[in-house]
């Protein structure tokens, strides 16, 4: 049984958990987060590749919706980071990195799908 055959409620729950973790890491005050020495843009690209990849595995029949949602979430995160309440730095280049991550996940998903066909 593939993961995409799990009940929709369970798949949505798994994806919601991944989104919650990502939102915490992106929106929590920076002083509360563990220090990571990786380059910020690589972190964004990797995080959004994982988010999009998980979404594509959980919902393979809806690749465009998964990609669109992930990109919209990236924009929303940057808007929220720019608000005084969050105290984080908003950077449009993070959205570019998020887009790269989603594109890489989508390309990988398409290649794997083509190999299975």
Backbone as CSV, one residue per row, in Angstrom:
resi,resn,N_x,N_y,N_z,CA_x,CA_y,CA_z,C_x,C_y,C_z
1,UNK,0.845,-1.180,0.000,0.000,0.000,0.000,0.889,1.241,0.000
2,UNK,0.723,2.077,-1.009,1.496,3.310,-1.094,0.955,4.373,-0.151
3,UNK,1.823,5.305,0.202,1.424,6.371,1.117,0.283,7.204,0.531
4,UNK,0.206,7.287,-0.801,-0.863,8.052,-1.430,-2.214,7.340,-1.349
5,UNK,-2.221,6.120,-0.822,-3.480,5.385,-0.643,-3.993,5.451,0.792
6,UNK,-3.271,6.143,1.656,-3.750,6.355,3.026,-5.006,7.215,2.978
7,UNK,-5.847,7.138,3.998,-7.034,7.998,4.017,-6.639,9.472,3.900
8,UNK,-7.461,10.232,3.204,-7.175,11.645,2.962,-6.946,12.395,4.266
9,UNK,-7.724,12.084,5.286,-7.581,12.775,6.571,-6.182,12.553,7.142
10,UNK,-5.667,11.351,7.044,-4.327,11.055,7.549,-3.261,11.772,6.722
11,UNK,-3.421,11.760,5.397,-2.457,12.461,4.543,-2.463,13.961,4.819
12,UNK,-3.654,14.527,4.985,-3.748,15.954,5.316,-3.110,16.243,6.670
13,UNK,-3.304,15.342,7.621,-2.700,15.510,8.942,-1.182,15.491,8.880
14,UNK,-0.624,14.571,8.105,0.834,14.508,7.944,1.373,15.782,7.298
15,UNK,0.669,16.243,6.277,1.112,17.454,5.588,0.969,18.674,6.493
16,UNK,-0.110,18.727,7.260,-0.309,19.835,8.202,0.795,19.857,9.255
17,UNK,1.214,18.693,9.711,2.310,18.619,10.683,3.607,19.169,10.080
18,UNK,3.895,18.785,8.851,5.096,19.295,8.179,5.019,20.812,8.008
19,UNK,3.850,21.308,7.662,3.661,22.754,7.502,3.848,23.458,8.838
20,UNK,3.302,22.890,9.901,3.428,23.502,11.231,4.891,23.597,11.656
21,UNK,5.657,22.545,11.420,7.086,22.566,11.763,7.803,23.640,10.945
22,UNK,7.518,23.697,9.661,8.149,24.692,8.802,7.778,26.112,9.229
23,UNK,6.507,26.335,9.534,6.081,27.665,9.980,6.756,28.053,11.289
24,UNK,6.891,27.107,12.193,7.587,27.411,13.449,9.026,27.834,13.173
25,UNK,9.709,27.069,12.348,11.108,27.386,12.051,11.259,28.732,11.347
26,UNK,10.265,29.100,10.545,10.347,30.354,9.795,9.832,31.562,10.560
27,UNK,8.950,31.350,11.535,8.299,32.485,12.185,8.625,32.650,13.662
28,UNK,9.235,31.654,14.282,9.608,31.789,15.692,10.699,32.848,15.812
29,UNK,10.746,33.534,16.940,11.833,34.507,17.127,13.191,33.837,16.905
30,UNK,14.054,34.508,16.195,15.345,33.924,15.809,16.166,33.483,17.008
31,UNK,16.041,34.179,18.124,16.847,33.813,19.295,16.419,32.476,19.891
32,UNK,15.210,31.992,19.573,14.728,30.724,20.114,15.088,29.535,19.236
33,UNK,15.627,29.793,18.081,15.941,28.715,17.148,17.376,28.251,17.331
34,UNK,17.634,26.972,17.053,19.022,26.519,17.100,19.822,27.203,15.997
35,UNK,21.081,27.484,16.265,21.937,28.117,15.271,22.336,27.080,14.225
36,UNK,22.078,27.406,12.983,22.421,26.527,11.873,23.421,27.276,11.006
37,UNK,24.511,26.629,10.673,25.566,27.310,9.933,25.379,27.241,8.416
38,UNK,24.322,26.595,7.963,24.103,26.497,6.521,23.702,27.840,5.946
39,UNK,23.953,27.998,4.704,23.592,29.207,3.994,22.076,29.340,3.959
40,UNK,21.554,30.523,4.249,20.118,30.763,4.387,19.326,30.373,3.142
41,UNK,19.802,30.710,1.979,19.047,30.413,0.748,19.005,28.908,0.493
42,UNK,20.085,28.212,0.802,20.091,26.752,0.659,19.107,26.120,1.632
43,UNK,19.014,26.695,2.835,18.041,26.197,3.814,16.622,26.359,3.286
44,UNK,16.330,27.529,2.714,14.994,27.763,2.162,14.701,26.794,1.019
45,UNK,15.623,26.670,0.087,15.409,25.776,-1.052,15.193,24.341,-0.583
46,UNK,15.978,23.909,0.374,15.846,22.545,0.893,14.517,22.354,1.609
47,UNK,14.156,23.305,2.452,12.899,23.191,3.203,11.703,23.125,2.266
48,UNK,11.691,23.979,1.246,10.544,23.978,0.337,10.582,22.786,-0.609
49,UNK,11.752,22.262,-0.928,11.825,21.031,-1.719,11.239,19.869,-0.924
50,UNK,11.554,19.811,0.363,11.005,18.752,1.222,9.494,18.908,1.347
51,UNK,9.027,20.141,1.589,7.589,20.380,1.722,6.852,20.001,0.438
52,UNK,7.353,20.468,-0.694,6.706,20.154,-1.970,6.817,18.665,-2.284
53,UNK,7.977,18.082,-2.031,8.150,16.650,-2.286,7.202,15.805,-1.461
54,UNK,7.061,16.147,-0.188,6.115,15.423,0.661,4.697,15.582,0.132
55,UNK,4.340,16.804,-0.238,3.007,17.042,-0.789,2.768,16.253,-2.064
56,UNK,3.778,16.165,-2.912,3.636,15.425,-4.167,3.513,13.924,-3.930
57,UNK,4.186,13.423,-2.922,4.064,11.998,-2.584,2.689,11.714,-1.978
58,UNK,2.229,12.625,-1.112,0.938,12.421,-0.454,-0.241,12.650,-1.394
59,UNK,-0.082,13.573,-2.335,-1.177,13.942,-3.240,-0.684,13.957,-4.692
60,UNK,-0.294,12.796,-5.226,0.313,12.756,-6.559,-0.628,13.166,-7.691
61,UNK,-1.920,13.102,-7.468,-2.871,13.479,-8.517,-3.049,14.990,-8.617
62,UNK,-2.445,15.745,-7.701,-2.636,17.195,-7.662,-1.297,17.960,-7.642
63,UNK,-0.406,17.679,-8.586,0.919,18.307,-8.522,0.890,19.830,-8.622
64,UNK,0.036,20.373,-9.458,0.001,21.831,-9.614,-0.551,22.510,-8.369
65,UNK,-1.508,21.873,-7.732,-2.048,22.445,-6.489,-1.004,22.413,-5.378
66,UNK,-0.283,21.313,-5.291,0.774,21.198,-4.277,1.836,22.274,-4.511
67,UNK,2.280,22.416,-5.751,3.307,23.412,-6.067,2.793,24.825,-5.802
68,UNK,1.580,25.111,-6.225,1.006,26.434,-5.998,0.860,26.752,-4.528
69,UNK,0.423,25.762,-3.755,0.286,25.971,-2.313,1.643,26.241,-1.676
70,UNK,2.643,25.449,-2.038,3.978,25.627,-1.454,4.537,27.009,-1.787
71,UNK,4.352,27.451,-3.020,4.838,28.779,-3.401,4.084,29.880,-2.664
72,UNK,2.769,29.735,-2.555,1.975,30.729,-1.817,2.396,30.774,-0.354
73,UNK,2.690,29.616,0.220,3.147,29.573,1.607,4.485,30.299,1.755
74,UNK,5.363,30.141,0.782,6.642,30.841,0.821,6.467,32.353,0.805
75,UNK,5.567,32.837,-0.026,5.290,34.278,-0.078,4.683,34.737,1.242
76,UNK,3.728,33.969,1.766,3.089,34.325,3.035,4.113,34.398,4.168
77,UNK,5.016,33.449,4.215,6.050,33.444,5.255,6.878,34.724,5.184
78,UNK,7.267,35.125,3.988,8.078,36.343,3.860,7.288,37.586,4.247
79,UNK,6.008,37.630,3.906,5.168,38.763,4.316,5.076,38.807,5.837
80,UNK,4.834,37.651,6.451,4.726,37.606,7.911,6.048,37.947,8.586
81,UNK,7.154,37.500,8.016,8.457,37.826,8.595,8.727,39.327,8.556
82,UNK,8.093,40.022,7.641,8.275,41.459,7.535,7.440,42.272,8.511
83,UNK,6.568,41.617,9.276,5.737,42.343,10.236,6.513,42.568,11.529
84,UNK,6.238,43.682,12.205,6.946,43.976,13.457,6.730,42.916,14.544
85,UNK,5.597,42.251,14.541,5.304,41.268,15.587,6.228,40.054,15.525
86,UNK,6.723,39.732,14.352,7.542,38.523,14.175,9.016,38.789,14.482
87,UNK,9.503,39.969,14.189,10.913,40.331,14.429,11.883,39.440,13.654
88,UNK,11.548,39.159,12.411,12.439,38.409,11.527,12.705,39.250,10.291
89,UNK,13.699,38.876,9.521,14.027,39.610,8.299,13.298,39.002,7.111
90,UNK,12.555,39.826,6.399,11.879,39.404,5.182,12.815,39.659,4.004
91,UNK,12.892,38.706,3.086,13.803,38.841,1.951,13.169,38.190,0.726
92,UNK,12.967,38.957,-0.320,12.348,38.430,-1.529,13.184,37.303,-2.135
93,UNK,14.486,37.310,-1.874,15.341,36.242,-2.405,15.027,34.898,-1.754
94,UNK,14.443,34.930,-0.560,13.998,33.678,0.059,12.868,33.055,-0.758
95,UNK,11.996,33.891,-1.317,10.920,33.380,-2.176,11.515,32.748,-3.430
96,UNK,12.566,33.347,-3.960,13.250,32.759,-5.117,13.828,31.396,-4.732
97,UNK,14.457,31.314,-3.574,15.010,30.037,-3.106,13.900,29.013,-2.887
98,UNK,12.769,29.453,-2.329,11.625,28.558,-2.150,11.160,28.020,-3.503
99,UNK,11.116,28.906,-4.496,10.691,28.517,-5.845,11.650,27.489,-6.436
100,UNK,12.932,27.678,-6.213,13.924,26.698,-6.683,13.659,25.344,-6.029
101,UNK,13.409,25.340,-4.727,13.128,24.087,-4.026,11.895,23.386,-4.558
102,UNK,10.823,24.140,-4.776,9.583,23.558,-5.307,9.822,23.022,-6.716
103,UNK,10.588,23.751,-7.515,10.885,23.317,-8.881,11.707,22.031,-8.887
104,UNK,12.685,21.946,-8.017,13.505,20.728,-7.922,12.634,19.540,-7.517
105,UNK,11.763,19.739,-6.529,10.868,18.652,-6.106,9.943,18.249,-7.245
106,UNK,9.406,19.230,-7.951,8.513,18.933,-9.072,9.219,18.193,-10.189
107,UNK,10.446,18.600,-10.490,11.213,17.919,-11.535,11.522,16.482,-11.130
108,UNK,11.903,16.291,-9.878,12.155,14.931,-9.389,10.908,14.073,-9.446
109,UNK,9.787,14.655,-9.062,8.507,13.944,-9.104,8.162,13.557,-10.544
110,UNK,8.364,14.476,-11.480,8.065,14.196,-12.885,8.978,13.107,-13.436
111,UNK,10.259,13.142,-13.077,11.192,12.121,-13.563,10.860,10.745,-13.010
112,UNK,10.529,10.675,-11.736,10.167,9.388,-11.134,8.880,8.872,-11.759
113,UNK,7.924,9.752,-11.975,6.666,9.351,-12.607,6.869,8.847,-14.018
114,UNK,7.775,9.471,-14.746,8.060,9.064,-16.121,8.738,7.695,-16.146
115,UNK,9.592,7.429,-15.158,10.283,6.133,-15.101,9.315,5.003,-14.775
116,UNK,8.303,5.315,-13.966,7.332,4.285,-13.581,6.379,3.952,-14.713
117,UNK,6.182,4.885,-15.627,5.213,4.692,-16.717,5.735,3.751,-17.775
